[in-house]
Amino acid sequence: MAFQPEAVGSPDRHQGSTRAVIGVLLLVNLFVVFMTLLTLRQGRHHAEEAAATSAHNLTQVLVQDMKGDFQGINLALFSVRQEMARQRASGGIREKDLNAHIA
């Protein structure tokens, strides 16, 4: 009597289990792709919100800076107007004195 190994399973059985493993791997890969896309979408949404907030904050800073500049310009013009009115009241505008006041 010669030793003959027993067949562990039929070829159909191996083919069925191989298909099941491939199917499970495909499902796992699809899940990973889905989660990756979801994470990327959430990250993009968060980045867009952060950019909008930064743009809004920068706009507010620029508005405040411009307000300060305009207030300084208004104050300088008011001062020049007062000096011109003072010089007119005292006999006429003296260009040299007015330029010295502006400087």
matplotlib code that plots the C-alpha trace (Angstrom):
import matplotlib.pyplot as plt

x = [0.0, 1.5, 0.8, -1.5, -2.2, -5.8, -7.2, -7.9, -10.6, -12.0, -10.9, -14.3, -14.0, -10.6, -12.0, -15.0, -12.8, -10.5, -13.4, -14.6, -11.2, -11.0, -14.5, -13.6, -10.4, -12.3, -14.8, -12.0, -10.3, -13.6, -14.1, -10.5, -11.1, -14.4, -12.9, -10.0, -12.3, -14.5, -11.4, -10.1, -13.5, -13.7, -10.2, -10.9, -14.1, -12.1, -9.4, -12.0, -13.5, -10.1, -9.3, -12.6, -12.0, -8.5, -9.7, -12.4, -9.9, -7.5, -10.2, -11.1, -7.4, -7.1, -10.3, -9.1, -5.7, -7.4, -9.7, -6.6, -4.9, -8.1, -8.4, -4.7, -5.3, -8.5, -6.6, -3.8, -6.2, -8.2, -4.9, -3.9, -7.3, -7.1, -3.7, -4.9, -7.8, -5.5, -3.2, -6.1, -7.4, -4.0, -3.5, -3.1, -1.6, 2.2, 3.4, 6.6, 4.8, 2.1, 4.7, 6.5, 3.3, 2.6, 6.1]
y = [0.0, 3.3, 6.5, 8.8, 12.3, 13.1, 16.0, 18.9, 20.3, 20.3, 22.9, 24.5, 25.0, 26.8, 28.9, 29.9, 30.8, 32.8, 34.8, 35.5, 36.7, 38.9, 40.2, 41.1, 42.8, 44.9, 45.9, 46.9, 48.9, 50.6, 51.5, 52.9, 55.0, 56.2, 57.2, 58.9, 61.0, 61.9, 63.0, 65.1, 66.7, 67.6, 69.0, 71.1, 72.5, 73.3, 75.0, 77.1, 78.2, 79.1, 81.1, 83.0, 83.8, 85.0, 87.1, 88.7, 89.5, 91.0, 93.1, 94.4, 95.3, 97.1, 99.0, 100.1, 101.1, 103.2, 104.8, 105.9, 107.2, 109.2, 110.6, 111.8, 113.4, 115.1, 116.4, 117.7, 119.4, 120.9, 122.3, 123.8, 125.4, 126.9, 128.3, 129.8, 131.4, 132.8, 134.2, 135.7, 137.4, 138.9, 140.5, 137.7, 134.3, 134.2, 131.2, 130.8, 130.6, 128.3, 125.9, 125.9, 125.0, 122.2, 120.8]
z = [0.0, -1.1, 0.8, -1.1, 0.3, 0.7, -1.2, 1.3, -0.8, -4.2, -6.8, -6.7, -2.9, -3.3, -6.1, -3.9, -0.9, -3.2, -4.6, -1.0, 0.0, -3.1, -2.4, 1.2, 0.0, -2.5, 0.1, 2.5, -0.2, -1.2, 2.5, 2.7, -0.4, 0.9, 4.2, 2.5, 0.3, 3.2, 5.2, 2.3, 1.8, 5.5, 5.4, 2.4, 4.0, 7.1, 5.1, 3.2, 6.5, 7.9, 4.7, 4.9, 8.5, 7.7, 4.9, 7.1, 9.8, 7.3, 5.9, 9.4, 10.0, 6.7, 7.4, 10.8, 9.3, 6.6, 9.1, 11.1, 7.9, 7.0, 10.5, 10.3, 6.9, 8.1, 11.1, 9.0, 6.6, 9.5, 10.9, 7.5, 7.1, 10.6, 9.8, 6.5, 8.3, 11.0, 8.3, 6.3, 9.4, 10.1, 6.7, 4.1, 3.5, 3.8, 1.7, 3.6, 7.0, 5.6, 4.1, 7.5, 9.2, 6.8, 7.1]

ax = plt.figure().add_subplot(projection="3d")
ax.plot(x, y, z, "-o")
ax.set_aspect("equal")
plt.show()
